């Protein structure tokens, strides 16, 4: 009788907790994405990845329904801040997510911290978000811009055998940090960066910048994405540099832009933490589902958000659906580890950044379509690469001036 009584008490408590959770209503997520402007295609891919996961899980997590409020920030910091205020103060969301551009990501941090609102950046790669200026209420599940380039700098020097490289980067935080990460590692492995060329975000013509490239370079490294990739690829192929090896950061040849590129991009080598060409069961299943749902090949924007949405769901489960306990929910997000993501194993580090595989990819035509064929894998890469974190964080964040171009 005592056992039956204890069982009844346990069942009653479970029912009470379930009832309280249900009474709390849906979990609200405010999602900010650039759905118009220069990177609208990437913004749509980003949201599609999250949407696919939420659809697969029935728009629920931790025993509660999910309600997602989508807002367009047009890729502008001021618009993003306005939308964040609306989502938090008017819509009463339990967490914020989204954002692509680094200037937008940095601009939102003071508001996120002041509000104490759990926030997830599934895409943005601004280095200091998980390095020197780590926010309490924010993590990212995508990548660190400089961190992804550290293995590539070594690969370019040791495997590709390049000794002198010219770098062309977009003149804002993402460009500086991408160029900086490659620069440091490349020179630490015996290479020389002999020129850095910075390009404004409103560039309409790359010809004046391509005309500055030193002829003694073994290769050109470019940092670009979206419309900048399309403009650069066409003009590089038409320039006197045609035939000179071109290497790039991962967003340059991401799948959101590949269908619009042509044979001029064959052979471009890049580094990233995802390729739709990854031949694993998890990626094949994800790619098949994504292509069926959206009639396009997923890029890292889609995969990062699919995996990011999964991490959010797992964190919600870990706190029993009680996202109102913001501190517990944020702690659960920081502990997340996924062993079978489409991109491969993902584990959050102590700084709020994922440790994951970095893939060296080469643009090839397979079955009549361009793809990023994986030619080498660096497993379990930290944002600090082989550098000691404490020593690494004593140096300035990668910028226009750092590392200094001592061979320029």
C-alpha positions in Angstrom: 0.0 0.0 0.0 2.9 2.4 0.8 4.4 1.7 -2.6 1.1 2.4 -4.3 0.8 5.6 -2.3 4.2 6.8 -3.3 3.5 6.0 -6.9 0.3 8.0 -6.8 2.1 10.9 -5.3 4.8 10.7 -8.0 2.2 10.6 -10.8 0.4 13.5 -9.2 3.5 15.6 -9.0 4.4 14.8 -12.6 0.9 15.7 -13.7 1.2 19.0 -11.7 4.5 19.9 -13.3 3.2 19.0 -16.8 0.1 21.1 -16.1 2.2 24.1 -15.0 4.4 23.9 -18.0 1.4 23.7 -20.3 -0.2 26.7 -18.5 2.9 28.7 -19.2 2.0 28.8 -22.9 4.3 28.5 -25.9 8.0 29.2 -25.9 8.5 32.3 -28.0 11.7 32.7 -30.1 12.4 36.0 -31.8 14.3 35.4 -35.0 16.1 38.3 -36.7 17.3 37.6 -40.3 18.3 39.8 -43.3 15.4 38.8 -45.7 16.0 41.8 -47.9 19.2 43.6 -49.1 22.6 42.3 -50.3 22.6 39.1 -48.3 18.9 38.2 -48.5 19.6 34.8 -50.1 21.8 33.8 -47.2 19.2 35.2 -44.7 16.5 33.0 -46.2 18.8 30.0 -46.2 19.5 30.7 -42.5 15.8 30.7 -41.5 15.0 27.7 -43.7 17.5 25.6 -41.8 15.8 26.3 -38.4 12.4 26.0 -39.9 13.2 22.5 -41.3 14.2 21.3 -37.8 11.2 22.8 -36.1 8.9 21.2 -38.7 10.6 17.8 -38.2 10.0 18.1 -34.4 6.4 19.3 -34.7 7.1 22.9 -33.5 7.6 21.8 -29.9 10.4 21.2 -27.4 10.4 20.2 -23.7 6.7 19.5 -23.8 5.8 23.0 -24.9 4.8 24.5 -28.3 7.3 26.7 -30.1 6.2 30.1 -31.5 8.7 31.8 -33.8 8.4 35.4 -34.7 10.4 36.3 -37.8 11.7 39.8 -38.4 13.7 41.3 -41.3 16.6 43.5 -40.2 17.7 44.2 -43.8 21.3 43.5 -42.8 21.4 46.9 -40.9 22.5 47.3 -37.2 19.9 50.0 -36.5 17.1 48.0 -38.0 18.2 44.9 -36.0 18.2 46.8 -32.7 14.7 48.2 -33.4 13.5 44.6 -34.2 15.2 43.2 -31.1 13.4 45.8 -28.8 10.1 45.0 -30.4 10.6 41.2 -29.9 11.7 41.4 -26.3 9.6 44.3 -25.0 6.4 43.9 -27.0 6.3 40.3 -28.0 7.9 39.0 -24.8 10.0 36.4 -26.4 12.0 34.0 -24.3 15.1 34.1 -26.5 16.6 35.9 -29.6 18.3 34.1 -32.5 19.6 34.9 -36.0 21.9 37.6 -37.4 24.6 37.2 -40.1 26.8 40.3 -40.4 29.4 41.1 -37.8 28.6 44.8 -37.5 24.9 43.8 -36.7 26.1 41.1 -34.2 28.3 43.5 -32.2 25.6 46.2 -32.2 23.1 44.0 -30.5 25.3 42.8 -27.6 24.8 45.8 -25.3 21.0 45.4 -25.6 21.1 41.6 -25.1 23.3 42.0 -22.0 21.1 44.8 -20.5 18.0 42.7 -21.0 19.5 39.5 -19.8 17.8 37.7 -22.7 19.3 34.3 -23.9 20.5 34.8 -27.4 21.9 32.4 -30.1 23.9 33.5 -33.1 23.8 30.4 -35.4 25.8 32.1 -38.2 27.7 35.1 -37.0 31.4 34.7 -36.7 32.7 37.9 -35.0 35.7 36.7 -33.1 35.5 38.7 -29.9 31.9 37.4 -29.2 33.6 34.3 -27.9 37.1 35.6 -27.1 38.0 38.9 -25.2 34.5 40.3 -24.8 32.4 37.3 -24.1 28.8 38.2 -23.4 27.0 36.5 -20.5 23.8 36.0 -22.4 25.0 35.0 -25.9 26.6 32.0 -27.6 27.1 31.0 -31.2 26.8 27.6 -32.8 28.4 28.6 -36.1 32.1 29.5 -36.1 34.8 32.1 -35.4 35.9 33.9 -38.5 39.6 33.9 -37.6 39.4 30.5 -36.0 38.2 28.8 -39.2 41.1 30.2 -41.1 43.9 29.0 -38.8 44.0 25.5 -40.3 43.8 26.9 -43.8 46.8 29.1 -43.3 48.8 26.0 -42.4 47.4 24.1 -45.3 48.2 26.8 -47.8 51.8 27.0 -46.6 52.6 23.3 -45.9 50.4 21.4 -48.4 49.8 23.9 -51.2 53.3 25.2 -50.9 52.5 28.9 -51.3 55.2 31.3 -50.1 53.7 34.7 -51.1 50.0 35.5 -50.9 48.1 38.7 -51.6 44.9 39.1 -49.6 41.7 40.9 -50.7 39.1 41.4 -48.0 35.8 43.3 -47.4 36.5 46.3 -45.2 34.5 45.4 -42.0 34.9 43.1 -39.0 34.2 39.8 -40.9 36.8 40.7 -43.5 39.4 41.8 -41.0 39.0 38.7 -38.9 38.9 36.2 -41.8 42.0 37.8 -43.3 43.7 38.0 -39.9 43.3 34.4 -39.0 44.7 33.2 -42.3 47.5 35.8 -42.1 48.7 34.7 -38.6 48.7 31.0 -39.3 50.2 31.3 -42.8 53.1 33.3 -41.6 53.6 31.1 -38.5 54.0 28.3 -41.0 56.6 30.0 -43.1 54.5 32.0 -45.6 54.5 35.7 -46.3 51.5 38.0 -46.8 52.9 40.5 -49.2 49.9 42.8 -49.7 46.5 43.5 -48.1 43.8 45.2 -50.2 40.6 46.3 -48.4 37.4 46.7 -50.4 34.4 48.8 -49.2 31.0 47.0 -48.8 29.4 49.2 -51.4 31.9 48.1 -54.1 30.5 47.9 -57.6 33.7 47.3 -59.5 36.6 45.1 -58.4 38.8 46.1 -61.3 40.7 48.9 -59.6 41.5 46.6 -56.7 42.5 43.6 -58.9 44.8 46.0 -60.8 46.8 46.6 -57.6 47.7 42.9 -57.0 51.4 42.3 -57.0 52.5 40.0 -59.8 55.0 38.1 -57.6 52.2 36.5 -55.5 51.9 32.7 -55.7 48.2 33.0 -55.0 45.4 35.4 -54.2 43.2 35.0 -51.1 39.8 36.5 -51.2 37.2 37.1 -48.5 33.7 37.5 -49.9 30.1 36.2 -49.8 26.8 36.7 -51.7 26.8 39.5 -54.3 30.5 40.2 -53.6 31.4 36.7 -54.7 29.5 37.0 -58.0 31.1 40.3 -58.8 34.6 39.2 -57.9 34.5 35.9 -59.7 33.4 37.4 -63.0 36.0 40.2 -62.8 38.8 38.0 -61.6 38.3 35.7 -64.6 38.4 38.8 -66.9 41.5 40.3 -65.4 45.2 39.8 -66.0 45.2 37.6 -62.9 43.2 34.8 -64.6 45.1 31.6 -64.1 46.7 32.7 -60.8 45.6 30.3 -58.0 42.6 31.7 -56.1 41.9 30.6 -52.5 39.1 31.8 -50.3 37.2 31.8 -47.0 34.3 29.4 -46.8 31.5 31.8 -47.5 33.0 32.7 -50.9 31.9 29.5 -52.5 29.0 28.5 -50.2 26.2 26.6 -51.8 23.9 29.6 -51.7 26.1 31.2 -54.4 27.5 28.2 -56.2 24.6 27.7 -58.7 25.3 31.3 -60.0 29.0 30.7 -60.6 30.5 29.1 -63.7 33.7 27.4 -64.9 35.7 30.4 -63.9 35.4 29.2 -60.3 36.6 25.6 -60.9 39.6 24.8 -58.7 39.0 27.5 -56.1 40.1 26.1 -52.7 38.5 27.2 -49.5 38.1 26.2 -45.9 34.9 25.9 -43.9 33.1 23.8 -41.3 30.5 22.5 -43.8 30.1 21.3 -47.3 26.9 19.9 -48.9 29.1 17.3 -50.5 30.0 15.7 -47.2 29.4 12.0 -47.6 28.0 11.0 -44.2 24.6 9.5 -43.3 23.7 12.5 -41.2 24.4 15.0 -44.0 22.8 12.9 -46.7 19.6 12.8 -44.7 19.7 16.5 -44.0 20.5 17.4 -47.5 17.7 15.2 -48.9 15.2 16.7 -46.5 16.3 20.3 -47.2 16.3 19.9 -51.0 12.8 18.3 -50.8 11.5 21.2 -48.7 13.1 24.1 -50.4 14.2 22.9 -53.9 17.8 24.1 -53.4 21.0 22.7 -52.0 21.8 23.6 -48.4 24.8 25.7 -47.6 26.4 26.4 -44.3 23.7 29.0 -43.5 21.0 26.3 -43.6 23.1 23.6 -41.8 24.2 26.0 -39.1 20.7 27.0 -38.3 19.4 23.4 -38.5 22.0 22.3 -36.0 21.5 25.5 -33.9 17.8 24.8 -33.7 18.6 21.3 -32.5 20.9 22.7 -29.8 18.1 25.0 -28.6 15.7 22.1 -28.5 18.1 20.0 -26.5 18.7 22.8 -24.1 15.0 23.3 -23.6 14.6 19.6 -22.8 17.5 19.8 -20.4 15.7 22.4 -18.3 12.4 20.6 -18.5 10.8 23.3 -20.7 11.3 25.9 -18.0 12.9 28.6 -20.2 11.6 31.2 -17.8 14.6 30.3 -15.7 16.9 32.2 -18.0 20.1 31.4 -16.1 19.5 27.7 -16.2 18.5 27.8 -19.9 21.6 29.8 -20.8 23.8 27.3 -18.9 22.2 24.4 -20.8 22.9 26.1 -24.1 26.6 26.5 -23.1 26.9 22.7 -22.4 25.5 21.5 -25.7 27.2 18.7 -27.6 25.9 17.1 -30.8 27.8 14.0 -32.1 25.9 13.5 -35.4 25.2 16.9 -36.9 25.2 17.2 -40.7 28.6 19.0 -40.5 30.0 16.4 -38.1 30.6 16.5 -34.3 29.9 19.8 -32.6 30.9 20.6 -29.0 30.6 24.0 -27.3 33.8 25.2 -25.7 34.2 27.1 -22.4 34.0 30.4 -24.4 30.7 29.8 -26.1 32.1 28.8 -29.5 31.8 25.4 -31.2 34.8 23.0 -31.6 34.3 21.1 -34.9 35.8 19.8 -38.1 37.3 22.2 -40.6 37.1 21.0 -44.2 39.4 22.1 -47.0 37.2 22.1 -50.1 37.8 22.4 -53.9 35.2 23.7 -56.3 34.6 20.9 -58.9 31.9 20.1 -61.3 30.1 16.8 -60.5 27.1 15.6 -62.3 26.9 18.9 -64.2 26.8 20.9 -61.0 29.5 22.8 -59.0 30.2 21.5 -55.6 32.7 22.0 -52.7 34.5 18.6 -52.8 36.2 17.9 -49.5 39.9 17.2 -50.1 41.2 17.3 -46.5 39.7 17.3 -43.0 41.1 18.9 -39.8 39.2 17.2 -37.0 38.0 18.8 -33.7 39.3 22.3 -34.3 39.2 24.9 -31.6 38.8 28.6 -32.4 42.3 28.9 -30.9 43.7 26.2 -33.2 47.1 25.1 -31.9 47.6 28.3 -30.0 47.4 28.5 -26.2 44.1 30.3 -25.4 45.6 32.5 -22.6 48.5 33.6 -24.7 46.3 34.0 -27.8 43.9 36.3 -26.0 46.7 38.7 -25.0 47.0 39.7 -28.7 44.6 42.2 -30.2 41.5 41.1 -32.0 42.2 40.6 -35.8 41.7 44.0 -37.5 42.9 46.2 -40.4 46.2 46.7 -38.5 46.7 43.3 -36.9 48.5 41.2 -37.7 50.8 43.9 -39.1 51.8 43.3 -42.8 55.5 43.1 -42.2 56.2 41.9 -45.8 54.0 44.4 -47.6 
